Amino acid sequence: MTFEVRDVNGTAVVALTGDVDLQSSPTVRQRLLECLDKNKRLVVDLGAVSYIDSSGVASLVEAFQVSRKRSSYFALASVSPAAMRVLSLARLDKVFTIHADVTAATAAQG
Amino acid sequence: METGIVEYMTAPPALVAALPSQPPPLSAAEVKDHLSLIAEMMLVFSASNSFDAVAKSALERIAKYVGAEASSLFMLDDQGQAMVCTACFGPVDITGLRLAATSGIVGRAVQRQEAQIVRDVRNDADFGAVVDAKTGFTTKSILVAPLSVGRERLGAIEVINKIAGDGLFSADDLSLLHTLSRAAALAIRNLRLTEKLVEQERERHELELAAEIQRDLLPQPSAKEFPIHGINVPARAVSGDFYDIMPMPDGRIWFNIADVSGKGMNAALLMAKTSSLFRCLAKSAEHPGQLLNAINNELCETNSHGMFVTMVGGIFDPSTGIARLTNAGHEPPLLFNLTRESFLEIPADAPPLGIAAGIAGPEGFPVVDLDLKGGTLYVFTDGLTEATTFGGGMLGIDGVRALIRDHSEETLDLRIKNIAGAVKLPGKPLRDDLTLIIVEDNGVRTTETKPPAVVDLSVAAGVVLRLRVPARADRLKMVRQATEQASAYCGCGPEWTLDLVMAVDEACQNIIRHAYGGRDDAGDIVVDFVKEGDSLSVLLMDFAEPVDPSPIRSRDLNDVRPGGLGVHLIKSVTDDARFLPPPPGVGNLFKLTKRLAPKVN
């Protein structure tokens, strides 16, 4: 699993790759929360996520809740089929703001 | 009251003193006129159902009869602090005019309960010129009679500016006005009483309707053999308690009992809301901890004015005898074992609902799994424990236990009536709403637990792959890859494979996190992939402590049950997922089954 942060026009974009599982999700959780401490806008690119489990989803949920509390912007972008399967089974596809790609996600106001 | 009239009719001393000389005696014609007016007005007042409608014409008649320019009727408000002009006759309309109850000559008449005759207002210190200043009317002389019945002050009738004759109000004018005011006061009081009665009747009717709707919110009485029975005895017309019993298509039964803080109509309305939420949300909830958490969050979204709800919610499976319970700040339910005559209390481990939102984790409130083992669960509101006994004391929890023991041999439908009946003293209202539900396990197990496909650690027939890995997060990727290989071996496509991978991964996570408590190198996981007919079964075994077999198993020990997101995922993507009795040497055995869906080429 890799975790990369870049800035796109004032929005922090986190690109996750590989497997977000019990082993890597504590890191993902911590770093997502750090990003939210520094940024008012955060987009998580799930395009290269080959697998995400319930603990990975829980990290996203926690980041989502923190962003809501702070009125920050938080969105998911280009969600891979494997990740989308889990999000829809967890009925979270209706909860998260999901954009087709990073460009749309960073351009969106919210 | 009658003596009051007589006294005033014989000219009160204060009045006589206020007059410069005795008026000339009335002529026979004048007396006849007087009497006929009084008789006529009394008839009008007593026959009327709407005082306002006749007041205006009555004031006109009085003014004209006395020969005055204007007249008005002032009524005291409910607090007795102000007087309001409710009707008037004359050149200016002062209807709606509000004066302090002590203000002016009218105020003096009301406060002293004495008629007042003022022939020149300029000589009276109490005269308030404010009204004249506002209306442009000039008040010269005033005649006022208080309106009262017994000690009840209602207001006053005022007649202004005598224009007839010598332009001076006479004692006869005053006694006439006084007589009329007495009749008017009686009529007004009667009207008010009638209005109050009508209003009370309307309220009673509305309360009856509310009580009827509320009764309809309670479930129909259970059939005699049904394992859960409930009863609600309201202390007033409407109740703040409720219960519900809701059978599900899979044979399990949702039930709940709740007590809304406070009594009366507002508690009843919150009760209606909460019971609707229960019915609605139970249909999609996996367990009571999740359900009560959802109800709590919903209740918190709208302000309930400091009211809250205590609730025990549960789901009972008659085939296993297991009741899963969440107690949110409610009186502890009692589990009674008849053969051992023992009681077990299930205390509240969640706060009452409607106080703070979002206080539970993603799993919801804590859940207790209670194996009834042929016993009976009694869930009740404090209307039972706090009921008054024949001796006058409170029943208390010991009294409840004694009642349960005394009636334990009776059939369920009789028992619930008798227990509720025992605390309802004849002719005495209950102190509080009384609600009771009884969940009885008949001890008959309809589904036998299937013996595991693999009972020892030797590799059985049909095993596609066996894997033994240390229970560590960094080994999960290997388990997932092995699962992919097993799925590929069975000829299944990528979507089917992803779902199986997810289920196995989540099941392993639960072993690592819960069975082994998240400690590294705490033990191994053995995973068998077994092809059974048209299904692939995955048996996951660990060597941790077996699940505690005592009746109360805390939720944390066996998290791999409906509830968490991981468990939800497992259940969503497999056809069956359950714990099985583990073979010797194995801590826990969890089996997943998924029907094969071979890839179509």
Boltz contact constraints between the chains, C-beta under 6 A:
constraints:
  - contact:
      token1: [A, 21]
      token2: [B, 476]
      max_distance: 6.0
  - contact:
      token1: [A, 22]
      token2: [B, 473]
      max_distance: 6.0
  - contact:
      token1: [A, 22]
      token2: [B, 476]
      max_distance: 6.0
  - contact:
      token1: [A, 22]
      token2: [B, 509]
      max_distance: 6.0
  - contact:
      token1: [A, 23]
      token2: [B, 473]
      max_distance: 6.0
  - contact:
      token1: [A, 23]
      token2: [B, 474]
      max_distance: 6.0
  - contact:
      token1: [A, 53]
      token2: [B, 505]
      max_distance: 6.0
  - contact:
      token1: [A, 54]
      token2: [B, 506]
      max_distance: 6.0
  - contact:
      token1: [A, 54]
      token2: [B, 565]
      max_distance: 6.0
  - contact:
      token1: [A, 54]
      token2: [B, 566]
      max_distance: 6.0
  - contact:
      token1: [A, 54]
      token2: [B, 569]
      max_distance: 6.0
  - contact:
      token1: [A, 82]
      token2: [B, 498]
      max_distance: 6.0
  - contact:
      token1: [A, 89]
      token2: [B, 569]
      max_distance: 6.0
  - contact:
      token1: [A, 89]
      token2: [B, 572]
      max_distance: 6.0
  - contact:
      token1: [A, 90]
      token2: [B, 565]
      max_distance: 6.0
